[in-house]
Amino acid sequence: MWFAYTIIGVLLLVLFFMPKKLTLKEIYYSVGILGFGAWLGDALVGDVFKGFQIGPSPNTYLIDYIFVSFVPLALGLIYLNFLTEIKSIAFKWVWAAIAYLLEWGAVASGYMVNKGWKTWYSIPVYVLVFVFLLPWHLKFMRSEK
């Protein structure tokens, strides 16, 4: 459980103290998109396909819901906050690696238990999200102005 509490605490501190470059409207839209995407992905792979289990127990506790709801959302908001038009492709790949390392840490600590899912299966998902989808999402939001 220490892993979940630590990651949530660190991400909360970063979100609270980082200089805000996103507008309130952009944050609002991104929370909906990121939250829905995280829940949909976790529900499909974790619950429907029984690929993994969040939490060391088969029972789901409040911290498990908070972890699934908050960690992908916070990671995405921090990424979008620092993403600019001139950020290199390396910046995007580093964030994909950070997301992968967080998942790997959850598995290594025992907080996430893989059943049919292998941790490296997530790499293409993170590349898709951080290299393509989230930059497009930010560009789309800002083009609406």
Secondary structure, DSSP 8 states (H G I E B T S, - for coil): -HHHHHHHHHHHHHHHHS---S-HHHHHHHHHHHHHHHHHHHIIIIIIS--EEESSSSS--HHHHHHHHHHHHHHHHHHHHH--TT--HHHHHHHHHHHHHHHHHHHHTTSEEESS--GGGHHHHHHIIIIIIHHHHHHHHHHT-
